[in-house]
Amino acid sequence: MAIRVLLADDHAVLRDGLRALLGFAGDIEVVGEAEDGAQALEEAQRLHPDVVIMDIAMPGMDGVTATREILARVPACKILVLTQHDNREYVLPIIRAGAGGYMLKKAAGADLVSAIRSVHSGGAFLHPSVARAVLDGYVGHAEGHASIDRLTDREVQVLTLVAEGRSNHEIAESLVLSTKTVMGHRANLMQKLGLHSRTDLVKFAIRHGLVRVDT
């Protein structure tokens, strides 16, 4: 089944280009477009897309607010940011709002397709040039007290694979476990670390050297 995508950007030319680009990916279907955050929210509620490709700086309701509202009303939807901004004041608010991925418009088309697939499968995707801004700006009192030593070897394995963008099903196959068991390990390690989202897990794993960020 194709990944259903909603494009949210105030530039019609860019939306046309994205639609054409994604048309070459056999497993992605653009089901709608929006020119601002308010319209993105409306269309997300109407279409229930799998992934919204979201710009940040749009007239009216911006991408950060739209992301927060969409995830509150259509929680199964995933948000992939596509923007020209790579500085902290843009990156951190929308990541904290719940975006699962952050891409720059200068990235290659193949990278965008990969990011859509990763975010759709439950992974997290950060463009290398913004990863440092996310790590440096992350302030979480829970993580300050969290220690990887509290995790079992199996939980560390699950955490590493989650941070690499693997889905629960893929992790189960890799570790020869049931998906239910993987979900249990994931819930346990998140509770032990005091973390609340996949993005938090990715940042924790990077900070503790379980995965690398190429720059």
Biotite code that builds the C-alpha atoms (Angstrom):
import biotite.structure as struc

atoms = struc.array([
    struc.Atom([0.000, 0.000, 0.000], chain_id="A", res_id=1, res_name="MET", atom_name="CA", element="C"),
    struc.Atom([1.348, 3.422, -0.965], chain_id="A", res_id=2, res_name="ALA", atom_name="CA", element="C"),
    struc.Atom([2.447, 5.941, 1.666], chain_id="A", res_id=3, res_name="ILE", atom_name="CA", element="C"),
    struc.Atom([-0.159, 8.712, 1.512], chain_id="A", res_id=4, res_name="ARG", atom_name="CA", element="C"),
    struc.Atom([1.479, 12.153, 1.676], chain_id="A", res_id=5, res_name="VAL", atom_name="CA", element="C"),
    struc.Atom([0.113, 15.667, 2.226], chain_id="A", res_id=6, res_name="LEU", atom_name="CA", element="C"),
    struc.Atom([2.278, 18.581, 1.034], chain_id="A", res_id=7, res_name="LEU", atom_name="CA", element="C"),
    struc.Atom([2.174, 21.750, 3.159], chain_id="A", res_id=8, res_name="ALA", atom_name="CA", element="C"),
    struc.Atom([4.151, 24.676, 1.722], chain_id="A", res_id=9, res_name="ASP", atom_name="CA", element="C"),
    struc.Atom([3.177, 28.208, 0.737], chain_id="A", res_id=10, res_name="ASP", atom_name="CA", element="C"),
    struc.Atom([5.051, 28.031, -2.583], chain_id="A", res_id=11, res_name="HIS", atom_name="CA", element="C"),
    struc.Atom([2.978, 26.409, -5.336], chain_id="A", res_id=12, res_name="ALA", atom_name="CA", element="C"),
    struc.Atom([6.042, 25.866, -7.536], chain_id="A", res_id=13, res_name="VAL", atom_name="CA", element="C"),
    struc.Atom([7.741, 23.844, -4.812], chain_id="A", res_id=14, res_name="LEU", atom_name="CA", element="C"),
    struc.Atom([4.611, 21.761, -4.227], chain_id="A", res_id=15, res_name="ARG", atom_name="CA", element="C"),
    struc.Atom([4.428, 21.039, -7.961], chain_id="A", res_id=16, res_name="ASP", atom_name="CA", element="C"),
    struc.Atom([8.075, 19.982, -7.941], chain_id="A", res_id=17, res_name="GLY", atom_name="CA", element="C"),
    struc.Atom([7.606, 17.727, -4.933], chain_id="A", res_id=18, res_name="LEU", atom_name="CA", element="C"),
    struc.Atom([4.530, 16.125, -6.472], chain_id="A", res_id=19, res_name="ARG", atom_name="CA", element="C"),
    struc.Atom([6.497, 15.383, -9.645], chain_id="A", res_id=20, res_name="ALA", atom_name="CA", element="C"),
    struc.Atom([9.494, 14.059, -7.723], chain_id="A", res_id=21, res_name="LEU", atom_name="CA", element="C"),
    struc.Atom([7.463, 11.784, -5.477], chain_id="A", res_id=22, res_name="LEU", atom_name="CA", element="C"),
    struc.Atom([5.539, 10.512, -8.473], chain_id="A", res_id=23, res_name="GLY", atom_name="CA", element="C"),
    struc.Atom([8.661, 8.557, -9.441], chain_id="A", res_id=24, res_name="PHE", atom_name="CA", element="C"),
    struc.Atom([8.622, 6.678, -6.112], chain_id="A", res_id=25, res_name="ALA", atom_name="CA", element="C"),
    struc.Atom([6.350, 3.729, -6.640], chain_id="A", res_id=26, res_name="GLY", atom_name="CA", element="C"),
    struc.Atom([5.333, 3.482, -2.983], chain_id="A", res_id=27, res_name="ASP", atom_name="CA", element="C"),
    struc.Atom([4.422, 7.147, -2.348], chain_id="A", res_id=28, res_name="ILE", atom_name="CA", element="C"),
    struc.Atom([1.198, 8.904, -3.323], chain_id="A", res_id=29, res_name="GLU", atom_name="CA", element="C"),
    struc.Atom([0.549, 12.645, -2.888], chain_id="A", res_id=30, res_name="VAL", atom_name="CA", element="C"),
    struc.Atom([-3.082, 12.848, -1.765], chain_id="A", res_id=31, res_name="VAL", atom_name="CA", element="C"),
    struc.Atom([-3.378, 16.568, -1.053], chain_id="A", res_id=32, res_name="GLY", atom_name="CA", element="C"),
    struc.Atom([-1.766, 19.981, -0.752], chain_id="A", res_id=33, res_name="GLU", atom_name="CA", element="C"),
    struc.Atom([-1.960, 22.946, 1.614], chain_id="A", res_id=34, res_name="ALA", atom_name="CA", element="C"),
    struc.Atom([-0.564, 26.460, 1.319], chain_id="A", res_id=35, res_name="GLU", atom_name="CA", element="C"),
    struc.Atom([-0.506, 27.303, 5.031], chain_id="A", res_id=36, res_name="ASP", atom_name="CA", element="C"),
    struc.Atom([-0.759, 25.692, 8.440], chain_id="A", res_id=37, res_name="GLY", atom_name="CA", element="C"),
    struc.Atom([-4.494, 26.157, 8.855], chain_id="A", res_id=38, res_name="ALA", atom_name="CA", element="C"),
    struc.Atom([-5.188, 24.464, 5.541], chain_id="A", res_id=39, res_name="GLN", atom_name="CA", element="C"),
    struc.Atom([-2.725, 21.706, 6.410], chain_id="A", res_id=40, res_name="ALA", atom_name="CA", element="C"),
    struc.Atom([-4.660, 21.025, 9.603], chain_id="A", res_id=41, res_name="LEU", atom_name="CA", element="C"),
    struc.Atom([-7.955, 21.000, 7.736], chain_id="A", res_id=42, res_name="GLU", atom_name="CA", element="C"),
    struc.Atom([-6.665, 18.683, 5.013], chain_id="A", res_id=43, res_name="GLU", atom_name="CA", element="C"),
    struc.Atom([-4.961, 16.367, 7.515], chain_id="A", res_id=44, res_name="ALA", atom_name="CA", element="C"),
    struc.Atom([-8.244, 15.900, 9.339], chain_id="A", res_id=45, res_name="GLN", atom_name="CA", element="C"),
    struc.Atom([-10.096, 15.300, 6.071], chain_id="A", res_id=46, res_name="ARG", atom_name="CA", element="C"),
    struc.Atom([-7.578, 13.032, 4.337], chain_id="A", res_id=47, res_name="LEU", atom_name="CA", element="C"),
    struc.Atom([-5.797, 11.311, 7.250], chain_id="A", res_id=48, res_name="HIS", atom_name="CA", element="C"),
    struc.Atom([-2.469, 11.095, 5.373], chain_id="A", res_id=49, res_name="PRO", atom_name="CA", element="C"),
    struc.Atom([0.332, 8.872, 6.590], chain_id="A", res_id=50, res_name="ASP", atom_name="CA", element="C"),
    struc.Atom([2.924, 11.664, 6.368], chain_id="A", res_id=51, res_name="VAL", atom_name="CA", element="C"),
    struc.Atom([2.661, 15.443, 6.158], chain_id="A", res_id=52, res_name="VAL", atom_name="CA", element="C"),
    struc.Atom([5.630, 17.182, 4.547], chain_id="A", res_id=53, res_name="ILE", atom_name="CA", element="C"),
    struc.Atom([5.593, 20.437, 6.496], chain_id="A", res_id=54, res_name="MET", atom_name="CA", element="C"),
    struc.Atom([7.301, 23.758, 5.905], chain_id="A", res_id=55, res_name="ASP", atom_name="CA", element="C"),
    struc.Atom([7.886, 25.910, 8.983], chain_id="A", res_id=56, res_name="ILE", atom_name="CA", element="C"),
    struc.Atom([7.578, 29.528, 7.849], chain_id="A", res_id=57, res_name="ALA", atom_name="CA", element="C"),
    struc.Atom([4.110, 29.890, 6.334], chain_id="A", res_id=58, res_name="MET", atom_name="CA", element="C"),
    struc.Atom([1.557, 32.720, 6.512], chain_id="A", res_id=59, res_name="PRO", atom_name="CA", element="C"),
    struc.Atom([-1.090, 32.526, 9.207], chain_id="A", res_id=60, res_name="GLY", atom_name="CA", element="C"),
    struc.Atom([-0.668, 29.344, 11.211], chain_id="A", res_id=61, res_name="MET", atom_name="CA", element="C"),
    struc.Atom([3.001, 28.359, 11.041], chain_id="A", res_id=62, res_name="ASP", atom_name="CA", element="C"),
    struc.Atom([4.400, 24.859, 10.734], chain_id="A", res_id=63, res_name="GLY", atom_name="CA", element="C"),
    struc.Atom([5.120, 24.467, 14.447], chain_id="A", res_id=64, res_name="VAL", atom_name="CA", element="C"),
    struc.Atom([1.544, 25.202, 15.470], chain_id="A", res_id=65, res_name="THR", atom_name="CA", element="C"),
    struc.Atom([0.171, 23.121, 12.615], chain_id="A", res_id=66, res_name="ALA", atom_name="CA", element="C"),
    struc.Atom([2.356, 20.182, 13.634], chain_id="A", res_id=67, res_name="THR", atom_name="CA", element="C"),
    struc.Atom([1.171, 20.342, 17.216], chain_id="A", res_id=68, res_name="ARG", atom_name="CA", element="C"),
    struc.Atom([-2.499, 20.602, 16.185], chain_id="A", res_id=69, res_name="GLU", atom_name="CA", element="C"),
    struc.Atom([-2.318, 17.844, 13.569], chain_id="A", res_id=70, res_name="ILE", atom_name="CA", element="C"),
    struc.Atom([-0.688, 15.384, 15.959], chain_id="A", res_id=71, res_name="LEU", atom_name="CA", element="C"),
    struc.Atom([-3.296, 16.194, 18.608], chain_id="A", res_id=72, res_name="ALA", atom_name="CA", element="C"),
    struc.Atom([-6.197, 15.570, 16.211], chain_id="A", res_id=73, res_name="ARG", atom_name="CA", element="C"),
    struc.Atom([-4.723, 12.954, 13.853], chain_id="A", res_id=74, res_name="VAL", atom_name="CA", element="C"),
    struc.Atom([-2.251, 11.130, 16.122], chain_id="A", res_id=75, res_name="PRO", atom_name="CA", element="C"),
    struc.Atom([-1.483, 8.380, 13.596], chain_id="A", res_id=76, res_name="ALA", atom_name="CA", element="C"),
    struc.Atom([-0.080, 10.980, 11.193], chain_id="A", res_id=77, res_name="CYS", atom_name="CA", element="C"),
    struc.Atom([3.683, 11.537, 10.977], chain_id="A", res_id=78, res_name="LYS", atom_name="CA", element="C"),
    struc.Atom([5.274, 14.942, 10.320], chain_id="A", res_id=79, res_name="ILE", atom_name="CA", element="C"),
    struc.Atom([8.370, 15.408, 8.164], chain_id="A", res_id=80, res_name="LEU", atom_name="CA", element="C"),
    struc.Atom([9.710, 18.959, 8.116], chain_id="A", res_id=81, res_name="VAL", atom_name="CA", element="C"),
    struc.Atom([11.054, 20.259, 4.802], chain_id="A", res_id=82, res_name="LEU", atom_name="CA", element="C"),
    struc.Atom([12.492, 23.739, 5.126], chain_id="A", res_id=83, res_name="THR", atom_name="CA", element="C"),
    struc.Atom([15.404, 25.994, 4.242], chain_id="A", res_id=84, res_name="GLN", atom_name="CA", element="C"),
    struc.Atom([16.118, 26.804, 7.900], chain_id="A", res_id=85, res_name="HIS", atom_name="CA", element="C"),
    struc.Atom([18.782, 24.907, 9.831], chain_id="A", res_id=86, res_name="ASP", atom_name="CA", element="C"),
    struc.Atom([19.264, 27.145, 12.880], chain_id="A", res_id=87, res_name="ASN", atom_name="CA", element="C"),
    struc.Atom([18.171, 26.223, 16.400], chain_id="A", res_id=88, res_name="ARG", atom_name="CA", element="C"),
    struc.Atom([15.303, 28.687, 16.707], chain_id="A", res_id=89, res_name="GLU", atom_name="CA", element="C"),
    struc.Atom([13.535, 26.865, 13.889], chain_id="A", res_id=90, res_name="TYR", atom_name="CA", element="C"),
    struc.Atom([14.695, 23.306, 14.524], chain_id="A", res_id=91, res_name="VAL", atom_name="CA", element="C"),
    struc.Atom([14.022, 22.859, 18.228], chain_id="A", res_id=92, res_name="LEU", atom_name="CA", element="C"),
    struc.Atom([10.408, 24.107, 18.492], chain_id="A", res_id=93, res_name="PRO", atom_name="CA", element="C"),
    struc.Atom([9.070, 21.865, 15.749], chain_id="A", res_id=94, res_name="ILE", atom_name="CA", element="C"),
    struc.Atom([10.983, 18.819, 16.997], chain_id="A", res_id=95, res_name="ILE", atom_name="CA", element="C"),
    struc.Atom([9.528, 19.442, 20.438], chain_id="A", res_id=96, res_name="ARG", atom_name="CA", element="C"),
    struc.Atom([6.098, 19.800, 18.818], chain_id="A", res_id=97, res_name="ALA", atom_name="CA", element="C"),
    struc.Atom([6.434, 16.204, 17.664], chain_id="A", res_id=98, res_name="GLY", atom_name="CA", element="C"),
    struc.Atom([7.921, 16.207, 14.165], chain_id="A", res_id=99, res_name="ALA", atom_name="CA", element="C"),
    struc.Atom([9.510, 12.861, 13.367], chain_id="A", res_id=100, res_name="GLY", atom_name="CA", element="C"),
    struc.Atom([11.952, 14.151, 10.778], chain_id="A", res_id=101, res_name="GLY", atom_name="CA", element="C"),
    struc.Atom([13.715, 17.329, 9.670], chain_id="A", res_id=102, res_name="TYR", atom_name="CA", element="C"),
    struc.Atom([14.951, 17.783, 6.095], chain_id="A", res_id=103, res_name="MET", atom_name="CA", element="C"),
    struc.Atom([16.462, 20.771, 4.325], chain_id="A", res_id=104, res_name="LEU", atom_name="CA", element="C"),
    struc.Atom([15.207, 21.841, 0.900], chain_id="A", res_id=105, res_name="LYS", atom_name="CA", element="C"),
    struc.Atom([18.756, 21.669, -0.422], chain_id="A", res_id=106, res_name="LYS", atom_name="CA", element="C"),
    struc.Atom([18.816, 17.895, 0.192], chain_id="A", res_id=107, res_name="ALA", atom_name="CA", element="C"),
    struc.Atom([18.786, 15.448, -2.700], chain_id="A", res_id=108, res_name="ALA", atom_name="CA", element="C"),
    struc.Atom([15.475, 14.060, -3.875], chain_id="A", res_id=109, res_name="GLY", atom_name="CA", element="C"),
    struc.Atom([16.534, 10.515, -2.987], chain_id="A", res_id=110, res_name="ALA", atom_name="CA", element="C"),
    struc.Atom([17.158, 11.635, 0.599], chain_id="A", res_id=111, res_name="ASP", atom_name="CA", element="C"),
    struc.Atom([13.651, 13.050, 0.829], chain_id="A", res_id=112, res_name="LEU", atom_name="CA", element="C"),
    struc.Atom([12.136, 9.773, -0.355], chain_id="A", res_id=113, res_name="VAL", atom_name="CA", element="C"),
    struc.Atom([14.233, 7.874, 2.204], chain_id="A", res_id=114, res_name="SER", atom_name="CA", element="C"),
    struc.Atom([13.150, 10.278, 4.935], chain_id="A", res_id=115, res_name="ALA", atom_name="CA", element="C"),
    struc.Atom([9.469, 9.805, 4.079], chain_id="A", res_id=116, res_name="ILE", atom_name="CA", element="C"),
    struc.Atom([9.837, 6.034, 4.262], chain_id="A", res_id=117, res_name="ARG", atom_name="CA", element="C"),
    struc.Atom([11.752, 6.221, 7.534], chain_id="A", res_id=118, res_name="SER", atom_name="CA", element="C"),
    struc.Atom([9.289, 8.557, 9.249], chain_id="A", res_id=119, res_name="VAL", atom_name="CA", element="C"),
    struc.Atom([6.331, 6.541, 7.968], chain_id="A", res_id=120, res_name="HIS", atom_name="CA", element="C"),
    struc.Atom([7.755, 3.339, 9.448], chain_id="A", res_id=121, res_name="SER", atom_name="CA", element="C"),
    struc.Atom([8.149, 4.997, 12.847], chain_id="A", res_id=122, res_name="GLY", atom_name="CA", element="C"),
    struc.Atom([11.757, 6.051, 12.481], chain_id="A", res_id=123, res_name="GLY", atom_name="CA", element="C"),
    struc.Atom([13.311, 9.444, 13.048], chain_id="A", res_id=124, res_name="ALA", atom_name="CA", element="C"),
    struc.Atom([15.228, 11.345, 10.371], chain_id="A", res_id=125, res_name="PHE", atom_name="CA", element="C"),
    struc.Atom([17.450, 14.350, 10.978], chain_id="A", res_id=126, res_name="LEU", atom_name="CA", element="C"),
    struc.Atom([19.448, 16.058, 8.260], chain_id="A", res_id=127, res_name="HIS", atom_name="CA", element="C"),
    struc.Atom([23.098, 15.920, 9.423], chain_id="A", res_id=128, res_name="PRO", atom_name="CA", element="C"),
    struc.Atom([23.481, 19.702, 9.488], chain_id="A", res_id=129, res_name="SER", atom_name="CA", element="C"),
    struc.Atom([20.624, 20.099, 11.985], chain_id="A", res_id=130, res_name="VAL", atom_name="CA", element="C"),
    struc.Atom([21.436, 17.111, 14.185], chain_id="A", res_id=131, res_name="ALA", atom_name="CA", element="C"),
    struc.Atom([23.944, 19.074, 16.260], chain_id="A", res_id=132, res_name="ARG", atom_name="CA", element="C"),
    struc.Atom([21.420, 21.860, 16.865], chain_id="A", res_id=133, res_name="ALA", atom_name="CA", element="C"),
    struc.Atom([18.947, 19.308, 18.171], chain_id="A", res_id=134, res_name="VAL", atom_name="CA", element="C"),
    struc.Atom([21.503, 17.649, 20.439], chain_id="A", res_id=135, res_name="LEU", atom_name="CA", element="C"),
    struc.Atom([22.913, 20.907, 21.785], chain_id="A", res_id=136, res_name="ASP", atom_name="CA", element="C"),
    struc.Atom([19.481, 22.362, 22.404], chain_id="A", res_id=137, res_name="GLY", atom_name="CA", element="C"),
    struc.Atom([17.907, 19.345, 24.008], chain_id="A", res_id=138, res_name="TYR", atom_name="CA", element="C"),
    struc.Atom([17.089, 20.086, 27.621], chain_id="A", res_id=139, res_name="VAL", atom_name="CA", element="C"),
    struc.Atom([15.406, 17.285, 29.512], chain_id="A", res_id=140, res_name="GLY", atom_name="CA", element="C"),
    struc.Atom([15.650, 16.912, 33.242], chain_id="A", res_id=141, res_name="HIS", atom_name="CA", element="C"),
    struc.Atom([14.742, 13.253, 32.969], chain_id="A", res_id=142, res_name="ALA", atom_name="CA", element="C"),
    struc.Atom([17.682, 12.520, 30.703], chain_id="A", res_id=143, res_name="GLU", atom_name="CA", element="C"),
    struc.Atom([19.965, 14.332, 33.088], chain_id="A", res_id=144, res_name="GLY", atom_name="CA", element="C"),
    struc.Atom([19.282, 11.579, 35.605], chain_id="A", res_id=145, res_name="HIS", atom_name="CA", element="C"),
    struc.Atom([19.029, 8.737, 33.101], chain_id="A", res_id=146, res_name="ALA", atom_name="CA", element="C"),
    struc.Atom([21.811, 6.195, 32.837], chain_id="A", res_id=147, res_name="SER", atom_name="CA", element="C"),
    struc.Atom([22.337, 3.581, 30.182], chain_id="A", res_id=148, res_name="ILE", atom_name="CA", element="C"),
    struc.Atom([23.607, 1.308, 32.956], chain_id="A", res_id=149, res_name="ASP", atom_name="CA", element="C"),
    struc.Atom([19.995, 0.867, 34.050], chain_id="A", res_id=150, res_name="ARG", atom_name="CA", element="C"),
    struc.Atom([19.184, -1.005, 30.843], chain_id="A", res_id=151, res_name="LEU", atom_name="CA", element="C"),
    struc.Atom([19.500, -4.715, 30.189], chain_id="A", res_id=152, res_name="THR", atom_name="CA", element="C"),
    struc.Atom([21.608, -5.890, 27.256], chain_id="A", res_id=153, res_name="ASP", atom_name="CA", element="C"),
    struc.Atom([18.434, -6.656, 25.301], chain_id="A", res_id=154, res_name="ARG", atom_name="CA", element="C"),
    struc.Atom([17.029, -3.191, 26.013], chain_id="A", res_id=155, res_name="GLU", atom_name="CA", element="C"),
    struc.Atom([20.260, -1.628, 24.736], chain_id="A", res_id=156, res_name="VAL", atom_name="CA", element="C"),
    struc.Atom([19.913, -3.674, 21.554], chain_id="A", res_id=157, res_name="GLN", atom_name="CA", element="C"),
    struc.Atom([16.331, -2.512, 21.079], chain_id="A", res_id=158, res_name="VAL", atom_name="CA", element="C"),
    struc.Atom([17.271, 1.098, 21.831], chain_id="A", res_id=159, res_name="LEU", atom_name="CA", element="C"),
    struc.Atom([20.071, 1.008, 19.249], chain_id="A", res_id=160, res_name="THR", atom_name="CA", element="C"),
    struc.Atom([17.801, -0.377, 16.534], chain_id="A", res_id=161, res_name="LEU", atom_name="CA", element="C"),
    struc.Atom([15.059, 2.133, 17.359], chain_id="A", res_id=162, res_name="VAL", atom_name="CA", element="C"),
    struc.Atom([17.602, 4.947, 17.041], chain_id="A", res_id=163, res_name="ALA", atom_name="CA", element="C"),
    struc.Atom([18.674, 3.567, 13.658], chain_id="A", res_id=164, res_name="GLU", atom_name="CA", element="C"),
    struc.Atom([15.122, 4.056, 12.416], chain_id="A", res_id=165, res_name="GLY", atom_name="CA", element="C"),
    struc.Atom([13.995, 0.422, 12.507], chain_id="A", res_id=166, res_name="ARG", atom_name="CA", element="C"),
    struc.Atom([10.306, -0.343, 12.956], chain_id="A", res_id=167, res_name="SER", atom_name="CA", element="C"),
    struc.Atom([9.093, -2.666, 15.719], chain_id="A", res_id=168, res_name="ASN", atom_name="CA", element="C"),
    struc.Atom([8.547, -5.387, 13.119], chain_id="A", res_id=169, res_name="HIS", atom_name="CA", element="C"),
    struc.Atom([12.073, -4.987, 11.729], chain_id="A", res_id=170, res_name="GLU", atom_name="CA", element="C"),
    struc.Atom([13.563, -5.086, 15.235], chain_id="A", res_id=171, res_name="ILE", atom_name="CA", element="C"),
    struc.Atom([11.591, -8.233, 16.009], chain_id="A", res_id=172, res_name="ALA", atom_name="CA", element="C"),
    struc.Atom([12.948, -9.933, 12.892], chain_id="A", res_id=173, res_name="GLU", atom_name="CA", element="C"),
    struc.Atom([16.510, -8.810, 13.614], chain_id="A", res_id=174, res_name="SER", atom_name="CA", element="C"),
    struc.Atom([16.484, -10.040, 17.228], chain_id="A", res_id=175, res_name="LEU", atom_name="CA", element="C"),
    struc.Atom([14.265, -13.088, 16.569], chain_id="A", res_id=176, res_name="VAL", atom_name="CA", element="C"),
    struc.Atom([11.583, -11.860, 18.947], chain_id="A", res_id=177, res_name="LEU", atom_name="CA", element="C"),
    struc.Atom([7.868, -11.227, 18.667], chain_id="A", res_id=178, res_name="SER", atom_name="CA", element="C"),
    struc.Atom([6.725, -7.696, 17.892], chain_id="A", res_id=179, res_name="THR", atom_name="CA", element="C"),
    struc.Atom([4.863, -7.680, 21.210], chain_id="A", res_id=180, res_name="LYS", atom_name="CA", element="C"),
    struc.Atom([8.080, -8.503, 23.082], chain_id="A", res_id=181, res_name="THR", atom_name="CA", element="C"),
    struc.Atom([9.932, -5.715, 21.276], chain_id="A", res_id=182, res_name="VAL", atom_name="CA", element="C"),
    struc.Atom([7.190, -3.250, 22.195], chain_id="A", res_id=183, res_name="MET", atom_name="CA", element="C"),
    struc.Atom([7.485, -4.396, 25.816], chain_id="A", res_id=184, res_name="GLY", atom_name="CA", element="C"),
    struc.Atom([11.265, -3.849, 25.871], chain_id="A", res_id=185, res_name="HIS", atom_name="CA", element="C"),
    struc.Atom([10.800, -0.441, 24.280], chain_id="A", res_id=186, res_name="ARG", atom_name="CA", element="C"),
    struc.Atom([8.192, 0.596, 26.854], chain_id="A", res_id=187, res_name="ALA", atom_name="CA", element="C"),
    struc.Atom([10.396, -0.605, 29.696], chain_id="A", res_id=188, res_name="ASN", atom_name="CA", element="C"),
    struc.Atom([13.515, 1.222, 28.530], chain_id="A", res_id=189, res_name="LEU", atom_name="CA", element="C"),
    struc.Atom([11.583, 4.442, 27.943], chain_id="A", res_id=190, res_name="MET", atom_name="CA", element="C"),
    struc.Atom([10.198, 4.231, 31.469], chain_id="A", res_id=191, res_name="GLN", atom_name="CA", element="C"),
    struc.Atom([13.639, 3.566, 32.945], chain_id="A", res_id=192, res_name="LYS", atom_name="CA", element="C"),
    struc.Atom([15.170, 6.505, 31.073], chain_id="A", res_id=193, res_name="LEU", atom_name="CA", element="C"),
    struc.Atom([12.250, 8.862, 31.623], chain_id="A", res_id=194, res_name="GLY", atom_name="CA", element="C"),
    struc.Atom([11.907, 9.481, 27.881], chain_id="A", res_id=195, res_name="LEU", atom_name="CA", element="C"),
    struc.Atom([8.631, 9.942, 26.051], chain_id="A", res_id=196, res_name="HIS", atom_name="CA", element="C"),
    struc.Atom([9.147, 9.778, 22.293], chain_id="A", res_id=197, res_name="SER", atom_name="CA", element="C"),
    struc.Atom([11.208, 8.129, 19.583], chain_id="A", res_id=198, res_name="ARG", atom_name="CA", element="C"),
    struc.Atom([12.985, 11.444, 18.991], chain_id="A", res_id=199, res_name="THR", atom_name="CA", element="C"),
    struc.Atom([14.089, 11.471, 22.652], chain_id="A", res_id=200, res_name="ASP", atom_name="CA", element="C"),
    struc.Atom([15.369, 7.907, 22.263], chain_id="A", res_id=201, res_name="LEU", atom_name="CA", element="C"),
    struc.Atom([17.382, 8.851, 19.177], chain_id="A", res_id=202, res_name="VAL", atom_name="CA", element="C"),
    struc.Atom([18.996, 11.781, 20.946], chain_id="A", res_id=203, res_name="LYS", atom_name="CA", element="C"),
    struc.Atom([19.778, 9.670, 24.008], chain_id="A", res_id=204, res_name="PHE", atom_name="CA", element="C"),
    struc.Atom([21.348, 6.950, 21.832], chain_id="A", res_id=205, res_name="ALA", atom_name="CA", element="C"),
    struc.Atom([23.512, 9.483, 19.983], chain_id="A", res_id=206, res_name="ILE", atom_name="CA", element="C"),
    struc.Atom([24.654, 11.114, 23.211], chain_id="A", res_id=207, res_name="ARG", atom_name="CA", element="C"),
    struc.Atom([25.702, 7.722, 24.580], chain_id="A", res_id=208, res_name="HIS", atom_name="CA", element="C"),
    struc.Atom([27.515, 6.605, 21.457], chain_id="A", res_id=209, res_name="GLY", atom_name="CA", element="C"),
    struc.Atom([25.085, 3.869, 20.395], chain_id="A", res_id=210, res_name="LEU", atom_name="CA", element="C"),
    struc.Atom([24.595, 5.409, 16.961], chain_id="A", res_id=211, res_name="VAL", atom_name="CA", element="C"),
    struc.Atom([26.562, 7.963, 14.978], chain_id="A", res_id=212, res_name="ARG", atom_name="CA", element="C"),
    struc.Atom([25.508, 11.157, 13.253], chain_id="A", res_id=213, res_name="VAL", atom_name="CA", element="C"),
    struc.Atom([27.439, 11.688, 10.026], chain_id="A", res_id=214, res_name="ASP", atom_name="CA", element="C"),
    struc.Atom([28.329, 15.313, 9.343], chain_id="A", res_id=215, res_name="THR", atom_name="CA", element="C"),
])
